Amino acid sequence: MKIAVIGTGYVGLVTGTCFAESGNDVVCVDIDQKKIERLRNGDVPIYEPGLGELIDRNIASGRLQFTTAVSVAVPPAQLVYLAVGTPMSESGAADLTALWAVVDSIAPYLNENAITVTKSTVPVGTNAQIFSRLKKNLGRDCRVASNPEFLKEGAAIDDFMKPDRVVVGVRSAEDGEILRRLYAPFLRTEKPFLTMSPESAEMTKYVANALLATKISFINEMSRICSAMDANIDDVRRGIGHDSRIGFAFLFPGVGYGGSCFPKDVRALDYLAKSKNVDAQILQAVDRVNGVQKELVPQLIKQHFDNQLAGKKIGIWGLAFKPKTDDIREAPALVLIDRLLDSGCELSVHDPEAMSNVCEKYGDRLNYFDRQLDVLNNADALAIMTEWGEFRTPDYAEMKARMKQAVVFDGRNIFNGEQMRSAGFTYYSIGRPTVDASAS
Ligand SMILES: NC(=O)c1ccc[n+]([C@@H]2O[C@H](COP(=O)([O-])OP(=O)(O)OC[C@H]3O[C@@H](n4cnc5c(N)ncnc54)[C@H](O)[C@@H]3O)[C@@H](O)[C@H]2O)c1
């Protein structure tokens, strides 16, 4: 099939590349000329494991092209995928400025049989609005569908190639059949292809993210109660997770969720509910709890140092909102950085992939290190904000030797308390007993 993908970010680039990999002719479009030039030269502007090789292979085979011109990409396309950002606006609603700009820009070039498919996460009812707007622009009938994306950054290729399910919202069986054929190569293990109305498809995406965010805020709240009660969230987690009704997935306490999806999607769904006079109290609580959780490590650090933070040297491991991505949108590490800078700390940071994005935001207000251990030189404390695999088994003796004070704030519970005690650290983690080196 001939496919145009408009918006070449985390989702559009993966979508376009994976469709090309399964034999389609794909043209990816973006308004960001620099991004398109880099992609044409085989230089991938984001970090996503495995993506670079797939792009190279499909450019070489001629199945994947990049352009800034919808006038090139759209006319031959049977499917026009919309994958632009839908960020959070001031009110909490999804900002659809980019989406409407794209809808208007593709209209003059859409061929009569093309289906415009929304991959971006959009408020319920957007598909119907796209239909009306396109129809008005075109002066004829048109075909629109919704195909929300469930990939996870850091595992995006695998998620796209082997989805748990594919959801499409269509208004005709024929459109559903075309999309089923498109996805057939990805569903060979009998995972379901689910067709429904565009409204239900749009809602499915928000409900999925809202539930995942709810699980995170729930376990985070439980971890704070554990701390107050001298209980250990690790034991509690084991105690509940073996219950087949509960399970272990997505029940890890930490520093709160971030990224480009959960924060904005929880708020956008709350906003949508409000617009229909539904008071979405769980969503509001999930968002509030997440805000509280993002302040936890800054607070623990302030308490530990009796609010005397000016001049303290703090090292930070992990800046991305989660491992295996360079994405720092709404990352909990940014809240920590802001609080510690405001308190006059000197910060040394390391992240395997996200440093250039952080450097763009903070410039020379932070010290950046390519090697994680160098962050610790003469540090009063270390805070761990992202659970990258390479942070998990460090040389504790070397860590301690480099630090001025052996204090670790582990926002992701990647270390073991007993191990930290025997290595001589004062060790704070989430919902687990604090290890006080001076008490042992
Ligand atoms: N990132 C994720 O993990 C994820 C997962 C599932 C769904 N989504 C949803 O997918 C959508 C895209 O997310 P993303 O993370 O890929 O966003 P992104 O910000 O990484 O990428 C968006 C791209 O669209 C481009 N763009 C903006 N306006 C344009 C225009 N007029 N014409 C052409 N290109 C334009 C931008 O330059 C950018 O490259 C969002 O709605 C998001 O909620 C994201």
PDBQT file of the ligand as one rigid body, heavy atoms in Angstrom, charges set to zero:
ROOT
HETATM    1  N1  LIG A 501       5.308   9.209  22.326  1.00  0.00    +0.000 N 
HETATM    2  C1  LIG A 501       4.596   8.145  22.666  1.00  0.00    +0.000 C 
HETATM    3  O1  LIG A 501       5.045   7.248  23.378  1.00  0.00    +0.000 OA
HETATM    4  C2  LIG A 501       3.178   8.007  22.173  1.00  0.00    +0.000 A 
HETATM    5  C3  LIG A 501       2.534   6.757  22.267  1.00  0.00    +0.000 A 
HETATM    6  C4  LIG A 501       1.232   6.648  21.779  1.00  0.00    +0.000 A 
HETATM    7  C5  LIG A 501       0.588   7.754  21.252  1.00  0.00    +0.000 A 
HETATM    8  N2  LIG A 501       1.223   8.958  21.192  1.00  0.00    +0.000 N 
HETATM    9  C6  LIG A 501       0.532  10.080  20.594  1.00  0.00    +0.000 C 
HETATM   10  O2  LIG A 501       1.014  10.240  19.262  1.00  0.00    +0.000 OA
HETATM   11  C7  LIG A 501       1.059  11.634  18.911  1.00  0.00    +0.000 C 
HETATM   12  C8  LIG A 501       2.455  12.031  18.491  1.00  0.00    +0.000 C 
HETATM   13  O3  LIG A 501       3.302  11.876  19.623  1.00  0.00    +0.000 OA
HETATM   14  P1  LIG A 501       4.896  11.967  19.490  1.00  0.00    +0.000 P 
HETATM   15  O4  LIG A 501       5.455  11.628  20.825  1.00  0.00    +0.000 OA
HETATM   16  O5  LIG A 501       5.330  11.201  18.301  1.00  0.00    +0.000 OA
HETATM   17  O6  LIG A 501       5.073  13.523  19.196  1.00  0.00    +0.000 OA
HETATM   18  P2  LIG A 501       6.391  14.289  18.740  1.00  0.00    +0.000 P 
HETATM   19  O7  LIG A 501       6.302  15.623  19.349  1.00  0.00    +0.000 OA
HETATM   20  O8  LIG A 501       7.597  13.430  19.006  1.00  0.00    +0.000 OA
HETATM   21  O9  LIG A 501       6.248  14.377  17.154  1.00  0.00    +0.000 OA
HETATM   22  C9  LIG A 501       5.330  15.181  16.506  1.00  0.00    +0.000 C 
HETATM   23  C10 LIG A 501       5.924  15.577  15.151  1.00  0.00    +0.000 C 
HETATM   24  O10 LIG A 501       4.931  16.255  14.395  1.00  0.00    +0.000 OA
HETATM   25  C11 LIG A 501       5.579  17.282  13.671  1.00  0.00    +0.000 C 
HETATM   26  N3  LIG A 501       4.605  18.284  13.226  1.00  0.00    +0.000 N 
HETATM   27  C12 LIG A 501       3.987  19.241  13.951  1.00  0.00    +0.000 A 
HETATM   28  N4  LIG A 501       3.177  19.981  13.164  1.00  0.00    +0.000 NA
HETATM   29  C13 LIG A 501       3.280  19.471  11.912  1.00  0.00    +0.000 A 
HETATM   30  C14 LIG A 501       2.695  19.790  10.663  1.00  0.00    +0.000 A 
HETATM   31  N5  LIG A 501       1.835  20.801  10.542  1.00  0.00    +0.000 N 
HETATM   32  N6  LIG A 501       3.029  19.057   9.582  1.00  0.00    +0.000 NA
HETATM   33  C15 LIG A 501       3.905  18.031   9.698  1.00  0.00    +0.000 A 
HETATM   34  N7  LIG A 501       4.502  17.682  10.853  1.00  0.00    +0.000 NA
HETATM   35  C16 LIG A 501       4.188  18.387  11.947  1.00  0.00    +0.000 A 
HETATM   36  C17 LIG A 501       6.608  17.817  14.648  1.00  0.00    +0.000 C 
HETATM   37  O11 LIG A 501       7.639  18.552  13.984  1.00  0.00    +0.000 OA
HETATM   38  C18 LIG A 501       7.119  16.513  15.267  1.00  0.00    +0.000 C 
HETATM   39  O12 LIG A 501       8.219  15.986  14.561  1.00  0.00    +0.000 OA
HETATM   40  C19 LIG A 501       0.532  12.380  20.131  1.00  0.00    +0.000 C 
HETATM   41  O13 LIG A 501      -0.839  12.592  19.975  1.00  0.00    +0.000 OA
HETATM   42  C20 LIG A 501       0.773  11.406  21.270  1.00  0.00    +0.000 C 
HETATM   43  O14 LIG A 501      -0.115  11.591  22.332  1.00  0.00    +0.000 OA
HETATM   44  C21 LIG A 501       2.510   9.106  21.625  1.00  0.00    +0.000 A 
ENDROOT
TORSDOF 0
